[in-house]
Amino acid sequence: MNYRTLFPRDMFAELDRLQREMQQAFEWSPSIRGLTRGYPAMNVGSTPRSVEIYAFAPGVDPASIEVQLEQGVLTIAGERKPVEAPEKATVHIDERFSGRFRRVVTLPDDIDPQAVTARYSDGVLHISVQRREAAQPRRISIQ
Amino acid sequence: MNDTTAMAKQADVTREEPALMPPVDVYEDAGGITLYADLPGVPKDRLALEIEADTLTIEGEVALDLPEEGMEPTHAEVSLPRYRRVFTLSKELDSEKVEAEFDQGVLRLRIPKAEHAQPRRIEVKVA
């Protein structure tokens, strides 16, 4: 929300402000760690009973993925080895990620760090973290 | 009147569902082209490869094992359940002999060059 002053400036000052705001809105200032869209791409969702994390990490050896949960912070780290290009090959397109990766997600406070399952299939790492019983919604009957 | 409705109908059919563009690597060597594409979340039976004339279409549908009780998404980077990417193949490629492998979300396609397009070594004779 824009704060509107009680004493409007003259029109040129307003136009100037508008231009500055437009510039800020469109300016693309990349993070120092590169694009914010990292590898693996992640989807997170929640149900009343659990928090579901999907990390899209195709072509990674599941044994090499490190999943850590520490004080409500989930870290997924590993390495994706580059494919071996055929000898004397010309590279036309090179978009796929390779190298070490690390992504961190802060989980809600009510999760149970003991009840975590992780499965890897079709290139997706699915981590399911249960919420604590006490935190689950309960219906309170009116006396 | 009839003509326009027919055209509108056709446009409707050809309009494709929105999809994400999967990242690819493409290498070319003397024998052909090798393509790798990342399609995480696509089971083998939901991957469709199609070569029609000189157009290669890679399409995959994402199927995640979602919790039964339904899930409320809070953050989504893979925001559509579909990947699609289309390439134009050049004439010297032999689309009849394409090999495809799909493992853990990575597709590998090998499109060899037609026999007549394979490089031949020409001996240079010294007169």
Interface residues (C-beta under 8 A of the other chain):
Chain A: R37 P40 A41 M42 N43 V44 G45 S46 T47 P48 R49 S50 E52 Y54 F56 A57 P58 G59 V60 V83 A85 P86 E87 K88 A89 T90 V91 H92 I93 D94 E95 R96 F97 R119 Y120 S121 D122 G123 V124 H126 S128
Chain B: P23 V24 D25 V26 Y27 E28 D29 A30 G31 I33 T34 Y36 D38 L39 P40 G41 V42 P43 A63 L64 D65 L66 P67 E69 G70 M71 E72 P73 T74 H75 A76 E77 V78 D103 Q104 G105 V106
